[in-house]
Amino acid sequence: MNRQVSIQGPARRRPAVGAGFTLVELLVVTAVLGVLGALLLPAVSRARGQARAVHCLSNLRQLGLGLRLYAETDPLGRLPVDPVEDNAPAWVFALAPFMDSVDGVRLCPSDAFREARRVWQRTSYVRNQYTAREPLAESSSGLTPGALGPDGQPLTLNPSTVRLASYRRPSETFLAFEGSNLGVVFPPGVVDAVPVPAFDDHTHPDTWVFGWAHVLADIDPERHGRSSNYLFADGHVAAVPSAALRRRLESGENFAVIPE
């Protein structure tokens, strides 16, 4: 029997597959990642902003509970006294006996000057002057009759009511706003210091009759995009669009005044 012998040549090696990307492939991948980043970053930013706004709402809600507990222990049912001196701790520290941590709730995470306010014992939240207790004149708005406003015009004083339980429409009565960031100063003679927020603990709504610019000097109505958070006398907290408050003011309504 004849055997057929198959003679095969040496085995051919397959060309090795390259481990890297070509320049074109890298450019395509980079372009795709860039497009995805452009699509995702705004969504991530919005999510972070919403998380900060929710944190702020929680802060104000806890401050509202602290104010209510304070008023319940005050013999006349009043709210805290505003500090007399500029460098005195903010009003929120009066709530320390009724809260686990004042430091945990006195700063809004969206406040650009929260670190300065933390250092100087200030707060991101300012009181409504018409609900704030004045140390020397309990029943006044803290302004002298006949006083002139920043524009040189006489101020129309509105009565201040400091008893929390006396408000007839508590769900419409503003207790606290988010403070303005328009005034920041440095300590005299100190160059590299943390800036001192030059803000009062309460608003000055008697000046708001002169226009929206005076509102902006006291509060920040757009700290969370186009709205800010507000604490009301019944304890609820709500985000209110800046445009809605401006319409009320320009229609002749001072929204800080305690509704009757």
KOLGUBA-15785 format. One line per field, with one value per residue (C-alpha): residue in three letters; x, y, z. Coordinates in nm, 2 decimals. Example, Ala and Ser with C-alpha at 12.3 -4.5 7.8 and 13.67 -1.06 7.14 Angstrom:
BEGIN
r	c(ALA:SER)
c1	c(1.23:1.37)
c2	c(-0.45:-0.11)
c3	c(0.78:0.71)
END
This chain:
BEGIN
r	c(MET:ASN:ARG:GLN:VAL:SER:ILE:GLN:GLY:PRO:ALA:ARG:ARG:ARG:PRO:ALA:VAL:GLY:ALA:GLY:PHE:THR:LEU:VAL:GLU:LEU:LEU:VAL:VAL:THR:ALA:VAL:LEU:GLY:VAL:LEU:GLY:ALA:LEU:LEU:LEU:PRO:ALA:VAL:SER:ARG:ALA:ARG:GLY:GLN:ALA:ARG:ALA:VAL:HIS:CYS:LEU:SER:ASN:LEU:ARG:GLN:LEU:GLY:LEU:GLY:LEU:ARG:LEU:TYR:ALA:GLU:THR:ASP:PRO:LEU:GLY:ARG:LEU:PRO:VAL:ASP:PRO:VAL:GLU:ASP:ASN:ALA:PRO:ALA:TRP:VAL:PHE:ALA:LEU:ALA:PRO:PHE:MET:ASP:SER:VAL:ASP:GLY:VAL:ARG:LEU:CYS:PRO:SER:ASP:ALA:PHE:ARG:GLU:ALA:ARG:ARG:VAL:TRP:GLN:ARG:THR:SER:TYR:VAL:ARG:ASN:GLN:TYR:THR:ALA:ARG:GLU:PRO:LEU:ALA:GLU:SER:SER:SER:GLY:LEU:THR:PRO:GLY:ALA:LEU:GLY:PRO:ASP:GLY:GLN:PRO:LEU:THR:LEU:ASN:PRO:SER:THR:VAL:ARG:LEU:ALA:SER:TYR:ARG:ARG:PRO:SER:GLU:THR:PHE:LEU:ALA:PHE:GLU:GLY:SER:ASN:LEU:GLY:VAL:VAL:PHE:PRO:PRO:GLY:VAL:VAL:ASP:ALA:VAL:PRO:VAL:PRO:ALA:PHE:ASP:ASP:HIS:THR:HIS:PRO:ASP:THR:TRP:VAL:PHE:GLY:TRP:ALA:HIS:VAL:LEU:ALA:ASP:ILE:ASP:PRO:GLU:ARG:HIS:GLY:ARG:SER:SER:ASN:TYR:LEU:PHE:ALA:ASP:GLY:HIS:VAL:ALA:ALA:VAL:PRO:SER:ALA:ALA:LEU:ARG:ARG:ARG:LEU:GLU:SER:GLY:GLU:ASN:PHE:ALA:VAL:ILE:PRO:GLU)
c1	c(0.00:0.14:0.12:0.07:0.28:0.16:0.44:0.33:0.54:0.62:0.31:0.23:0.20:-0.10:-0.01:-0.03:-0.33:-0.22:-0.29:-0.35:-0.59:-0.52:-0.50:-0.84:-1.00:-0.86:-1.00:-1.34:-1.34:-1.23:-1.51:-1.77:-1.65:-1.66:-2.02:-2.13:-1.96:-2.13:-2.47:-2.41:-2.24:-2.54:-2.76:-2.50:-2.48:-2.86:-2.87:-2.61:-2.79:-3.12:-2.94:-2.81:-3.15:-3.30:-3.03:-3.12:-3.49:-3.40:-3.19:-3.48:-3.72:-3.51:-3.46:-3.84:-3.87:-3.61:-3.79:-4.12:-3.96:-3.79:-4.13:-4.30:-4.04:-4.05:-4.28:-4.45:-4.43:-4.17:-3.90:-3.53:-3.37:-3.15:-2.78:-2.70:-2.33:-2.21:-1.97:-2.21:-2.30:-2.60:-2.96:-2.94:-2.72:-3.01:-3.17:-2.88:-3.07:-3.34:-3.12:-2.85:-2.62:-2.66:-2.35:-2.52:-2.81:-2.70:-2.53:-2.68:-2.46:-2.52:-2.41:-2.09:-1.97:-2.07:-1.71:-1.68:-2.01:-1.90:-1.58:-1.75:-2.05:-2.29:-2.57:-2.70:-3.05:-3.18:-3.49:-3.79:-3.76:-4.13:-4.10:-3.77:-3.75:-3.56:-3.35:-3.44:-3.79:-4.00:-4.29:-4.12:-3.96:-3.62:-3.64:-3.69:-4.01:-3.93:-3.61:-3.49:-3.41:-3.11:-3.27:-3.33:-3.71:-3.90:-3.97:-4.31:-4.29:-4.49:-4.56:-4.35:-4.52:-4.29:-4.53:-4.53:-4.87:-5.03:-5.00:-5.35:-5.21:-4.90:-4.87:-4.83:-4.60:-4.23:-4.00:-3.67:-3.51:-3.18:-2.94:-2.78:-2.42:-2.38:-2.18:-1.85:-1.57:-1.23:-1.11:-0.92:-0.55:-0.58:-0.50:-0.51:-0.81:-1.13:-1.38:-1.63:-1.99:-2.12:-2.48:-2.74:-2.95:-3.27:-3.40:-3.49:-3.82:-3.91:-3.66:-3.81:-4.07:-3.79:-3.75:-3.62:-3.26:-3.33:-3.47:-3.15:-2.95:-3.12:-3.20:-3.09:-3.40:-3.21:-2.97:-3.11:-3.13:-3.43:-3.57:-3.48:-3.61:-3.82:-3.94:-4.29:-4.45:-4.65:-4.32:-4.34:-4.06:-4.11:-3.91:-4.05:-3.95:-3.78:-4.01:-4.32:-4.18:-4.08:-4.43:-4.58:-4.34:-4.39:-4.76:-4.73:-4.73:-4.45:-4.44:-4.24:-4.53:-4.73:-5.06:-5.37)
c2	c(0.00:0.33:0.60:0.95:1.17:1.52:1.77:2.09:2.40:2.58:2.71:3.06:3.30:3.53:3.89:4.01:4.23:4.58:4.65:5.03:5.26:5.44:5.81:5.83:5.60:5.81:6.12:5.96:5.84:6.18:6.35:6.11:6.17:6.54:6.53:6.31:6.54:6.84:6.66:6.53:6.82:7.06:6.77:6.71:7.08:7.10:6.80:6.95:7.28:7.10:6.91:7.24:7.40:7.10:7.13:7.50:7.42:7.17:7.44:7.69:7.43:7.35:7.72:7.76:7.49:7.66:7.99:7.83:7.66:7.99:8.18:7.91:7.95:8.34:8.48:8.70:8.46:8.68:8.60:8.65:8.99:9.11:9.17:9.53:9.53:9.47:9.20:9.02:8.66:8.63:8.58:8.21:8.15:8.25:7.92:7.71:7.57:7.43:7.28:7.01:7.23:7.59:7.56:7.28:7.49:7.86:7.85:7.79:7.56:7.79:8.10:8.23:8.38:8.09:8.05:8.41:8.39:8.07:8.23:8.56:8.38:8.52:8.34:8.31:8.38:8.73:8.80:9.00:9.33:9.34:9.02:9.10:9.21:9.53:9.55:9.91:9.96:9.64:9.78:9.99:9.89:10.02:10.34:10.69:10.86:11.11:10.93:10.95:10.66:10.61:10.83:11.11:11.05:11.01:10.65:10.52:10.30:9.99:9.84:9.55:9.25:9.03:8.77:8.46:8.35:8.69:8.66:8.62:8.48:8.30:8.10:8.43:8.60:8.60:8.52:8.47:8.54:8.44:8.73:8.94:8.90:9.26:9.39:9.23:9.43:9.34:9.41:9.74:9.70:9.33:9.23:8.85:8.80:8.62:8.89:9.01:8.99:9.34:9.24:9.29:9.00:9.15:9.32:9.69:9.66:10.02:10.11:9.86:10.12:10.29:10.00:9.65:9.76:9.81:9.46:9.32:9.51:9.30:8.96:8.74:8.63:8.42:8.22:7.89:7.98:8.21:8.16:8.15:7.97:8.15:8.06:8.15:8.21:7.88:7.69:7.59:7.67:7.74:7.83:8.15:8.27:8.61:8.73:8.67:8.88:9.16:9.17:9.21:9.49:9.68:9.65:9.84:9.55:9.53:9.15:9.18:9.36:9.13:9.06:9.15)
c3	c(0.00:-0.10:0.17:0.06:0.27:0.31:0.32:0.48:0.50:0.82:1.01:0.92:1.21:1.23:1.26:1.62:1.69:1.80:2.18:2.14:1.96:1.65:1.65:1.48:1.73:2.02:1.87:1.83:2.19:2.31:2.11:2.25:2.61:2.55:2.43:2.72:2.97:2.81:2.85:3.20:3.38:3.37:3.51:3.79:3.87:3.89:4.12:4.35:4.35:4.44:4.72:4.86:4.84:5.03:5.29:5.33:5.37:5.65:5.82:5.82:5.94:6.24:6.31:6.30:6.56:6.77:6.75:6.85:7.15:7.25:7.23:7.44:7.72:7.71:7.97:7.71:7.42:7.24:6.99:7.06:7.10:6.81:6.91:7.01:6.90:6.55:6.65:6.88:6.78:6.55:6.67:6.60:6.91:7.13:7.02:7.14:7.45:7.21:6.94:6.92:6.72:6.61:6.39:6.20:6.08:6.07:5.73:5.39:5.18:4.88:5.07:4.90:5.23:5.46:5.57:5.67:5.85:6.03:6.15:6.27:6.43:6.18:5.99:5.64:5.76:5.86:6.06:5.95:6.13:6.20:6.40:6.56:6.92:6.97:7.29:7.37:7.21:7.22:7.03:6.77:6.44:6.58:6.37:6.52:6.40:6.14:6.04:5.68:5.46:5.24:4.97:5.21:5.22:5.55:5.64:5.70:6.02:6.05:6.39:6.50:6.67:6.86:7.00:6.79:6.89:6.80:6.42:6.27:5.94:6.04:5.72:5.53:5.79:5.70:6.00:5.82:5.48:5.32:5.39:5.12:5.01:4.89:5.19:5.29:5.47:5.61:5.96:5.98:5.93:5.84:5.48:5.47:5.70:5.65:5.54:5.79:5.66:5.74:5.78:6.05:6.19:6.06:5.75:5.71:5.52:5.59:5.31:5.07:4.96:4.77:4.53:4.46:4.51:4.88:4.91:4.75:5.01:5.29:5.14:4.85:4.67:4.41:4.62:4.48:4.11:4.06:4.41:4.78:5.09:5.35:5.70:5.80:6.14:6.13:6.10:5.74:5.49:5.12:4.82:4.66:4.32:4.31:4.04:4.25:4.54:4.31:4.15:4.50:4.59:4.27:4.31:4.63:4.88:5.13:5.18:5.50:5.68:5.91:5.74:5.94)
END
